[in-house]
Amino acid sequence: MSNFIDYVKIHCKSGRGGPGSMYMRREKYIPKGGPAGGDGGRGGHIILRGNKQLWTLLPLKYRKHIKATHGDPGGKNESSGKDGQDVIVDVPLGTIAKDAETGDFLFEISEEGEERIIMEGGKGGLGNVHFKTSVNQTPRYAQPGIPEREGWIILELKVLADVGLVGFPNAGKSTLLSVLSAAKPEIANYPFTTLTPNLGIVEYRDYKSFIMADIPGIIEGASEGKGLGLRFLRHIERNSLLLFIIAADSDDIKKEYEVLYNELEKFNPDLLDKPKLLAISKSDMLDDELKAEIAKDLPDVPNLFISSVAQQGLVELKDLIWKYLQ
């Protein structure tokens, strides 16, 4: 089973606020002791926190119910009840929270240590000391605490990478990633080998590096949810640069590029504002004459011919990527 989990549904329940106290002072030197009830404590929040050490939502797959504790009741002599304990849930950067019932987007965690309350604890009730007036010197009333909140939340993960590899299944994306980085994606000669995004760190000159993500292959109709479509298109949103990979033995490179381009446009037109590069993979089977012939009919984006297996054009590819990332 894969350890890469990019979607979970969890049930969150915050703590309720403690009730305020209705205490009256009883000291023997104060015959008419007034109100002295303290406030109730706040119920515990449930908080999501960004953690850059994490790269999957797997820990939450087995932790479906998350519950905070209640606030304590207010005490005598205006002493406040203790707040309920907050529960902090660590998630990878790029995690999106949505309301499971409505599907509404709530927020996104994108920075290390960033904390957002996903389910707010109830406020503690006010003690009777707050309700003393000139007319009513001994109020025998205190507020109850505000109830807890609960509900189902969907968490989705978008992979953060500098370069997203976009291409049909079997275009050579996994092979390229394995050659350029230390990533070990599963590679085989059939569509949909890559069922989860693979991340690799590509080392560049002078100890610089960038992160490349092999996003699973897009098929025509992915934006309508065909194949494994939408889940994978989500990851492409987080990439700074899109590197289209089309195999040299494709029947029509330009048409294949247009299909990929249209799928991205249907899913999210903003994606197309990102820099785009085109690499023609498996080019070791082409001679210079054939390359010149193919180049005449390529789409109008910066492009180059590469071969991961024969290690051709890879240094130039890294140079081109670095230029656009800067």
Helices and strands as residue ranges (DSSP letters): E 7-13, E 46-50, H 58-61, E 65-67, E 87-91, E 95-99, E 105-109, E 115-119, G 128-131, E 150-157, E 161-166, H 173-180, E 198-203, G 205-207, E 209-214, G 222-224, H 229-236, E 239-247, H 253-267, G 269-273, E 276-281, G 283-285, H 288-295, E 303-305, H 314-325
